[in-house]
Amino acid sequence: MLRELIRRGETVATAESLTAGLVCATLTEVPGSSAAVRGGLVVYATDLKASLAGVDPALLAEHGAVHPEVAAQLAGGARRRCGADWGIGLTGVAGPDPQDGVPPGTVHVAVEGPSARTARTLELSGDRAAVRAASATAALDLLREQLG
């Protein structure tokens, strides 16, 4: 996927909640990743989703932080704030406890690119580490799909 971004001369950035930077860290494990990875925002606290990533505060107030449109706006915010061609956004509940009535394992991932935005809702199982790891993998898979 990074090879494809570099071949195309495109870049990526992340805005991560439940994964707290895991996606960006995974991307940058690859030698030469600096040619495509612009950076990432860790927006663990709800207010940072709005102030750093540009998520609509009214959306957060109405639906809470764990919502598919929040993931989509995080992807767009990562893209804009970091000056990237592609943005990845993730929000969800890693567990072990529910958050705002949302059960653990509920995750929303989104990717926004030059001409499209797509989001996916996942219901993951396992402990906190497993949910976070599966979320990061799902987000990278979604980017890979969008790159064709």
C-alpha positions in Angstrom: 0.0 0.0 0.0 2.8 2.5 0.9 4.6 1.4 -2.3 1.4 2.3 -4.3 1.1 5.7 -2.5 4.7 6.5 -3.3 4.3 5.3 -6.9 1.3 7.7 -7.3 3.1 10.6 -5.5 0.4 10.7 -2.8 0.4 11.0 0.9 -1.6 9.8 3.9 -2.4 11.0 7.4 -4.4 9.6 10.3 -6.8 10.8 13.0 -7.1 8.1 15.6 -9.1 7.7 18.7 -9.3 4.1 20.1 -6.0 3.1 18.4 -4.1 6.1 19.8 -1.6 6.3 17.0 -1.3 2.5 16.2 -2.2 3.0 12.5 0.4 5.7 12.0 3.0 3.7 13.9 2.2 0.7 11.7 2.6 2.7 8.5 5.9 4.1 9.6 7.4 0.7 10.5 8.1 0.4 6.8 11.5 1.8 5.6 10.9 4.7 3.2 7.5 5.5 4.7 8.4 9.1 5.1 7.8 9.5 1.4 4.1 8.9 1.9 3.2 9.4 5.6 2.5 13.0 6.5 1.6 12.3 10.2 -1.2 11.7 12.5 -3.5 13.1 15.1 -4.2 11.2 18.3 -7.6 12.5 19.4 -8.4 10.2 22.3 -10.4 12.8 24.2 -13.8 13.8 22.6 -13.0 17.6 22.7 -9.8 17.0 20.7 -11.8 15.3 17.9 -13.4 18.7 17.3 -10.5 21.1 18.1 -7.7 19.2 16.4 -9.4 17.1 13.8 -12.3 19.4 12.9 -15.2 17.0 13.8 -18.4 18.9 14.1 -19.1 19.6 17.8 -22.9 19.3 17.1 -22.3 15.8 15.8 -20.3 14.8 18.9 -23.0 16.3 21.2 -25.8 14.5 19.4 -24.3 11.1 18.7 -21.2 10.9 20.9 -17.7 10.1 19.8 -18.4 6.5 18.5 -20.4 7.1 15.3 -19.6 6.4 11.6 -19.9 10.0 10.7 -17.3 10.9 13.4 -14.9 8.4 11.7 -15.6 10.0 8.4 -15.0 13.5 9.7 -11.8 12.3 11.4 -10.5 11.0 8.1 -11.3 14.3 6.4 -9.8 16.2 9.3 -6.5 14.2 9.1 -6.4 14.9 5.4 -6.9 18.6 5.8 -4.9 19.3 8.9 -1.9 17.3 7.8 -2.1 18.3 4.1 -2.4 14.7 2.8 -4.1 13.2 -0.2 -5.6 10.5 1.9 -7.0 10.5 5.5 -7.8 7.6 7.7 -10.1 8.1 10.7 -10.9 5.6 13.5 -13.2 5.7 16.5 -14.7 3.0 18.7 -14.8 1.2 21.9 -11.8 -1.0 22.7 -13.2 -2.1 26.0 -13.5 -3.7 28.4 -16.4 -1.4 29.4 -19.1 0.2 27.2 -18.7 3.9 26.3 -21.8 6.1 26.2 -23.9 2.9 25.9 -21.9 1.6 23.0 -20.6 -2.0 23.5 -16.9 -2.9 23.4 -15.8 -4.0 20.0 -17.9 -1.4 18.1 -15.5 0.4 15.7 -15.9 2.8 12.9 -13.1 3.3 10.3 -13.1 5.7 7.4 -10.9 6.8 4.5 -11.2 10.0 2.6 -9.3 10.5 -0.6 -9.1 13.0 -3.5 -12.5 12.0 -4.8 -14.3 9.7 -2.4 -15.0 9.0 1.3 -16.0 5.7 2.7 -16.7 4.4 6.1 -17.2 0.9 7.6 -18.6 -0.3 10.9 -17.1 -3.3 12.6 -18.2 -5.5 15.5 -15.0 -7.0 16.8 -14.4 -9.5 19.5 -11.5 -10.1 21.9 -9.7 -8.1 24.6 -8.7 -4.5 24.3 -5.4 -5.3 22.5 -7.2 -7.5 20.0 -9.8 -4.9 19.2 -7.2 -2.2 18.7 -5.1 -4.4 16.5 -8.0 -5.5 14.4 -9.2 -1.9 14.1 -5.8 -0.8 12.8 -5.7 -3.7 10.3 -9.3 -2.9 9.1 -8.4 0.8 8.5 -5.3 -0.1 6.5 -7.3 -2.6 4.5 -9.9 0.0 3.7 -7.2 2.4 2.4 -5.8 -0.5 0.3 -9.2 -1.1 -1.2 -9.6 2.6 -2.0 -6.3 2.8 -3.7 -7.4 0.0 -6.0 
